Each structure stands twice: as C-alpha cells, then as structure tokens.
C-alpha cells in the first residue's frame, strides 16, 4: 500500500507536478510556516531559517517531480528541510548562534500557558547543546508533532532510531536538570 495514500496534499502535488502554478503556490502557502519553524529550531537563527526555506522553495519547483508518494508530502518536505539545515550546519553554522536562537525561540514563542520563563530558557539552552541528531528528533516529534515513523522518514532513519534519539535526549536533559551532568 502507498504510504502517502491518505495525504491531504495528494491532489495539489499531482497538479503541481504537471505544471499547475496555483497548486504549487497553494502547497508552499500550506507548508511554508512548518518548514520555517523547523529550520529556525534546527539552526537557531530566524535569518538562516528564512534563507534556507527560500532556497528550498526555489529548488522545489524542480524537485517536486521527484516526489514518489511513499510518504505524506509534508513528511517528504520536512525531510528536505532537515537536510538543508544539515547542509547549512556543515557550511559553518555555529553552536553559539544556535543556542542564542533557541533561547530567543523559547522566550518569543512561549505557549502562553503561564509556564516558568526561566525553565523555558533553560530548556532552550539545553536543547541547543544536544547533539544535532538528538535535537532534530526532538524538533520534529515534540515541536512539530510528527510521529516517530514520519520523523524517521523525514530524517532518512529508522523509526526505532527516532525513538532511541528521543529516549536519549530525555535522559540527557533530565540529567542536566537534576544537576548530574554539567553539559548535555
């Protein structure tokens, strides 16, 4: 069975692949915020996220024909976003910028639930110190609500690897919170 059969974007993708500019624009409008949110959380910089997502949007016109429908379109697109962030990191994104950006993200993007702002800043800082693979899993599952399987498809790894990464991230964050280790 085709994993993307229940994809709410299936019709738009089909039309976009065949040159329908309105369908392509509708896909971009539908998913731009999600791509930007992922890129911002993975790079820690709003400016870098904007650059990355703009590059993806420009390249997507050529790449959309390569979408095979083996997963939902959003999963495929989030995988492209995660890969673009990895490429960006390899090109020289710094950890200090990531920490600063995540701290800003937590302060500016609070849920409004009245939670302790110090705890949110601490969490953003700790997330910024996680290994990139662990952070990617946390961003996609906890931040974006993807299932472990969807996150695995987006990252090009097994679902069980996503589960392990989340377990490991929780363990490391708990150890830091409990004061057992000075760094994650």
N, C-alpha and C positions, 0 to 999 in steps of 0.2 A: 504494500500500500504506500502511496505517496505521502510522505510526512507533511507536506505543505497543502494537502487537500482541503483542510479546514481554514486555510489562510484568508483572512478578510481582505488582503491586498491582491488576491489572485487575478481578479478581473482587470484591475488597474495595471498590474505588471504586464499581463498579456497585451493590453492595448499599448502600453509604453514601449514594449519590445518591438512592436510593429510601427513605431514612429508617432504615436499619438502624444503630442506635446502637452496637452491638457492633462492626460493621465499621468504623465511623468511629473508634471508640476504638482498634481494632487498627491502623489507619493512623497515628493520632497516636503510639501507642507505638512503632511501627516507625520513624518518621521524626523523632521529637522530638529525639533526640540529634544527628542530622545538621543539622537546622535550627539548633539551639542552637550547634553548633560553627561553622557558617558565620556566624551573627550575631555570635558572640563574636570571631571572627577579623576580621570586617569593621568592627566597632565598637571593638574593643579593650577592651570592658568586659563583665564577666560579668553585672553588674546590668542593663545596657542590653540585652544579649542575652536575658536572661530576660524582660524587659518586651516586647521585640519578638516573641519566639516566643509568648508568652502572647496577645498581640494577634492574631497570625496564627491561632493555634488557635481563638480566639473567632470570628474572621471566617470561618474555613474552613468552618464549618457552612453558611453562606450561599453561599460561593464555590465549593464543591466541585461544585455543579451546572454551573458554567461550565467544568469540565474537559472538553475535547473529545477527549482521547486522541491528539492529534497527536504527542505525545512521551510518554516514560515519566512516570508520576505524580510520581516523585521529582524529575525534571528540572523539571517544572512548579512543584512545591512549592519547590524551591531558587530558582527564578526569583522567586517571590513573596517569599521570604526576602531575596534580594538587593535587590529593590525596596523592601521595608520598611526595610532598612538604609540605602538611599539616602535615603529619606524622613526617617529619623531623623537622618542626617547633615545634611540640609538644614534640619532643625529645630534644629540647634545643637550637634551632637556636635563636640567639639574634637579637634584633631590631637594635642595633648599627652596627652589621655586615651587615644587610640588607641595612641600609642607606648608608654605605660605598660602598657596592657593586653596588647599584643603581647609585650612583654618578659616579663610575668608568664606569658603563654601558653607561651612557649618554655621558661622555667625550670620551670614546673609540669608542662608536658606533654611533657617530654623523652621521646624514644623508648626510652631505656634502652639505647641502643647504645654507650654509653661515649664518645660524641662530646664534643668540647671544649665545655664550657658557655659559655665566652666567645664562641666562634664562634656558638652558638645565640642568645645575647643580641644580638650584633652583627647577625645576620640578622633578628631580630625588629625591631630598631630600624630597620634599612634598609627592611624591608617597610613599616613604619609611615610612612616618608617617601615611599613610592611614590605616584604619582598614584592616586586611587581606582579608576579603570578598570583600571589595571595590577594593582593589589592584588586586585581582585575576580577577575580571571582566574587569578592565582596561587593564591588561596584555593580556588577551585572545582576547578582541574585538579590542582595539586600537593598541595593539602591534602585535597581530598575525592575525588580520583581520577576525576572526570568526564572524559569525552573532550572534545576541543575542540568537537565538534558539540553535545554535551549542555550544555557550559558556554555556548556561543553561544545555545542555546535558552533556557537559564535566564536569561541576561542580556538576551535580546532583540536579539542582534547576530549578525553572520555568523560562521561557523566560522573563516574566514580572519582576521577581526578578532581573535578569541581567539588565534589562532596568532601574529599580529603583536604583540599585547599581551604574550604570554609571551616572545617574542623580545626585545622592548624591555625588559621587566623584567629578563631575564637580562643584557642588555647593560649596563643601568644599575647593577645590583647588582655585576657584575664590575668595572665602572669604579670604583665606590666601594671595593670590596675591594682592588683593585690600587692604590688611592690616587690615581687620576687625577682624580677629582672629589670635592669635599668633601660634596656632597649629591646625592640622587637626585631 
